[in-house]
Amino acid sequence: AQSVTQLGSHVSVSEGALVLLRCNYSSSVPPYLFWYVQYPNQGLQLLLKYTSAATLVKGINGFEAEFKKSETSFHLTKPSAHMSDAAEYFCAVINSGGYQKVTFGTGTKLQVIP
Amino acid sequence: GAGVSQSPSNKVTEKGKDVELRCDPISGHTALYWYRQSLGQGLEFLIYFQGNSAPDKSGLPSDRFSAERTGGSVSTLTIQRTQQEDSAVYLCASSFLAGENNEQFFGPGTRLTVL
C-alpha cells in the first residue's frame, strides 16, 4: 500500500522567506499525490494535486510542488511566505485498488514569523 | 455553492454516553468519507460510502463506532459508550466519484470532547 512521510511536524519561516515542506511517498505504482491545507478551526482544502500530467504542479495561493520519481518526493514550496500561510499542511496519496482511499501524512504546521 | 456541512460543530459529552455526528455532503457527490483527526495523530481514515453502502469500514476503531448513509446523501457517524480516547475532530469529505482523480471536499469538522 502507498504511504507518505512528512519530515518535520513544525516548520518556522520568516515572512518573505522560502517555504519548503517535505513529503516523500512510498508506492509500487505511479501515485496520485495531493497537498491539502488546513487553516485553524477549518476543514481541509486542496492546494494542488499530481496526476502524472506534469511533474511541476501549481496550486492556489502561490504554492507549487514538484514530483520527483528518482527521489520519491513531492515537496511543497512557495517563494515568499505570507503571514496568511500559517496553517497545517498535509501530503496525501491515493491508495491503489478500486476506489479513492486517501492516506494522509501526519501533517506539518507552518509558522510564519513577522 | 454549498460545501460539505457537519453538525454539530462542537460536542461535549460525558464518558459512556452515545453521540451522533452528522455530515451533509455536496449535492450529487456519490462518495462520502469519514476521518478522525486527533492531536498529534494526523488524519485517520474511518469509513467510506459509495451511495448508501460502505465498501470499506476498515478504519472504524471498534464496534462502538458505526455509520450509515441514507438516500445517497446525509451520513451519520454514531459512537456508543464514548470513551475519553474518542476525543478528536471528526471530518467528513465527499467527492463526485470514487476514482483516483477525484478531489475530496472536506467539511469543517465536529470537535468531540469526552469528559
Interface residues (C-beta under 8 A of the other chain):
Chain A: S9 Y32 F34 Y36 N41 Q42 G43 L44 Q45 L46 K49 T51 F90 I94 G98 Y99 Q100 K101 V102 T103 F104 G105 T106 G107
Chain B: V4 A31 Y33 Y35 G40 Q41 G42 L43 F45 Y48 Q50 P55 D56 L91 A93 S95 A98 G99 E100 N101 N102 E103 Q104 F105 F106 G107 P108 G109
